[in-house]
Amino acid sequence: MAKQRGRQQTRRRDRGKGAAAGGRRKPCQFCRDKVDVVDYKDFGTVRRAMSEKGKIRSARITGACRRHQRQLARAIKRGRELGLLPYVAER
């Protein structure tokens, strides 16, 4: 085995402690409310899943499960096509 030069550091992984580790996932809001289909016409819900710049927020941020995150992304894209939602933010 080769000899290490310089400082020897032992790196320890953070085992789920503190805010940076994340902790427990929040439950899907749509599953909790028993929503079957996320619709592009539900403007308030769809708008909450978008950032200030107009980007689609990730499932980690929205807290949606895989199924509802896909439906949410599809609803946002449909809303953009119809002119209900912006592609980019206004300056």
C-alpha positions as CSV (number, residue, x, y, z in Angstrom):
1,M,0.0,0.0,0.0
2,A,1.3,3.4,-0.9
3,K,2.2,5.9,1.8
4,Q,0.1,9.0,1.9
5,R,1.8,12.4,2.0
6,G,0.7,15.5,3.6
7,R,-2.2,15.8,6.1
8,Q,-4.2,12.7,6.8
9,Q,-7.8,13.4,7.2
10,T,-10.5,11.0,8.2
11,R,-13.8,11.8,6.6
12,R,-16.9,10.9,8.4
13,R,-20.2,10.8,6.8
14,D,-23.1,12.6,8.4
15,R,-25.5,9.9,9.4
16,G,-28.8,11.8,9.0
17,K,-28.0,14.4,11.7
18,G,-28.7,18.1,11.2
19,A,-30.7,20.0,8.6
20,A,-28.3,19.2,5.7
21,A,-29.1,15.5,5.8
22,G,-32.8,16.1,5.2
23,G,-34.4,13.6,7.4
24,R,-37.9,12.3,6.7
25,R,-39.7,13.0,3.5
26,K,-42.9,14.9,3.7
27,P,-46.0,13.0,2.5
28,C,-47.4,13.7,-1.0
29,Q,-50.0,16.5,-0.8
30,F,-52.0,15.0,-3.7
31,C,-52.1,11.5,-2.2
32,R,-53.1,12.9,1.1
33,D,-56.0,14.9,-0.5
34,K,-56.8,11.8,-2.7
35,V,-56.3,13.7,-6.0
36,D,-56.4,11.3,-8.9
37,V,-55.4,13.7,-11.7
38,V,-53.5,16.9,-11.5
39,D,-55.2,19.3,-13.9
40,Y,-53.6,22.3,-15.7
41,K,-56.8,24.3,-15.0
42,D,-56.1,24.1,-11.2
43,F,-54.0,27.2,-11.4
44,G,-53.1,27.6,-7.8
45,T,-51.8,24.1,-7.3
46,V,-49.8,24.2,-10.5
47,R,-48.4,27.6,-9.9
48,R,-47.1,26.5,-6.4
49,A,-45.0,23.9,-8.1
50,M,-43.2,26.5,-10.2
51,S,-40.3,28.7,-9.1
52,E,-40.2,32.5,-9.3
53,K,-38.3,32.1,-12.6
54,G,-40.9,29.9,-14.1
55,K,-39.1,26.6,-13.7
56,I,-40.7,23.3,-12.5
57,R,-39.7,22.6,-8.9
58,S,-38.3,19.1,-8.2
59,A,-40.2,16.4,-6.3
60,R,-37.8,16.9,-3.4
61,I,-39.0,20.5,-3.0
62,T,-42.7,20.0,-3.8
63,G,-43.0,16.8,-1.8
64,A,-45.0,15.0,-4.5
65,C,-44.7,11.3,-5.2
66,R,-43.4,10.1,-8.6
67,R,-46.8,9.7,-10.1
68,H,-48.1,13.1,-9.1
69,Q,-44.8,14.8,-9.9
70,R,-45.1,13.5,-13.5
71,Q,-48.7,14.7,-13.7
72,L,-47.7,18.0,-12.3
73,A,-44.9,18.5,-14.9
74,R,-47.3,17.5,-17.7
75,A,-49.9,20.0,-16.4
76,I,-47.4,22.8,-16.2
77,K,-46.2,22.1,-19.8
78,R,-49.8,22.1,-21.0
79,G,-50.5,25.3,-19.2
80,R,-47.5,26.9,-20.9
81,E,-48.7,25.7,-24.3
82,L,-52.1,27.3,-23.8
83,G,-50.6,30.5,-22.5
84,L,-51.9,30.1,-18.9
85,L,-48.4,29.8,-17.4
86,P,-45.2,31.6,-18.3
87,Y,-42.2,29.8,-19.8
88,V,-39.8,32.3,-18.1
89,A,-40.3,35.0,-15.5
90,E,-40.9,38.6,-16.3
91,R,-38.0,41.0,-15.4
